[in-house]
Amino acid sequence: MSSLPTDLPSQVGVHGGGRMGAGIAHSFLVAGSSVVVVEASVDAAAQARQRVLDSLAAAHERGKLTAPLDEYAARLGTSADAGALAGCGLVVEAVPEDPALKAQVLTAAEAVAPDAVLATNTSSLSIDGIAAHLARPEHLLGLHFFNPVPASALVEVVVGSRTDPDLVTRAQGWVAALGKTAITVTDAPGFASSRLGVAIALEAMRMLEEGVASAEDIDTAMTLGYRHPVGPLRTTDIVGLDVRLAIAEHLARELGPRFEPPQVLRDLVADGRLGRKTGQGFYQW
């Protein structure tokens, strides 16, 4: 088998500088690319820069970096203008799971970087649905990263029906260059990881509703019995209950009632108990 091409683009754009986007930027910086993060406002862009720098500093303290922090910081740019993406060889969007928003930011990226590979970090939305808004849909594929991105070993490469096959090979090589493992999946609802992860989490929630066991014991069944590093309910807290609810509702629409969200999930989200980011979900944080 021939080796994958692992030359990363010299300039990578990340649209969205939240926890996920900052992690993606961190990973490409460590691998050697220059990165520009685009946000919705000047203040948000400044916060995104600090988020990436804080992530790099934490990695430096753990001995994970091979160069001084200043070297990475010098290759990190931020902007509130999508025009800053001009010249990027790859643009990854990492905005919330709103198909209209994702299409909007990718359309803007395509306008200023017409030759760039475009990647959506969606965990469940249709690649083809997003690509339909683009002038060059063959330039789009999914690169589904996982939180926390710097430590996560997996990236899903999601292939739309119009994705250029050469881009898939290049993307697999880029993932390898980041020190991660790629799995390649077709554009199906929930892909592989979200579909499996949500299915397990929803059943865990139903078990909790039915009084089968406590959240802690349900999670322990999976961590000790099946060697999952984190149980499904704690994982839901980490991901965000609102995010899990949105994905489950999307999968229920696409795949049927087996993905219908349990009432406990709806109630917790309605109550603002979204998991780690609010301090309370299935657990206290």
C-alpha angles and dihedrals in degrees: 000000000000118000120255120252105254102182105129120213109267090227122038126183124208117192106203124037104204123119093294096043092046090052092050090049090049092053095050092045091052090049091055108264126125110239135203118194117204121203136176097256141015091253092050090048091053091049090049091053091051090048091055093045091050090051091050092047091053090050090049091053089053091051093247098128127078099199136048116278091243090065092059093042090054090058094049121092130175133195144167090218123083087212087079087074092070110120095024116136091202131026119191119192115213102174125130121295095272112126094206092051093047091049090049096053093043092049089052090048092049091052094056099031104034095167096048125111106243121214131186119207092206116146096204115357122111116268090204091051091055093040090057088074094055130090089219107033090169088071093063130088136149123262104183109192124188131226126285086033099191092054099035116100099200136079123174113218104205118200121208123205090256099038113127106249090221089061090057091057091047092049092050088054092049091053089052090049088055088057093250137116121247126213115191120218136170124246099276127141109283091359108226107302101043093043093053096038095049093045091056093043094050092051090049089053092050090051089052091050091050093050094243092141142328122280089252094052094045089053092045089054088062099039096048101024098044102017095241106162091224129019121247096251095048088046089054089053090051094047093044126257091238090055092048091048093052092049092047092050090050092049091047090055092047103036107022142252097322086082096047107135114248116244092246089064093049091047095050092049092048088052091053093247097137100159130252095355092061097033096248138061124119084338138033111250 
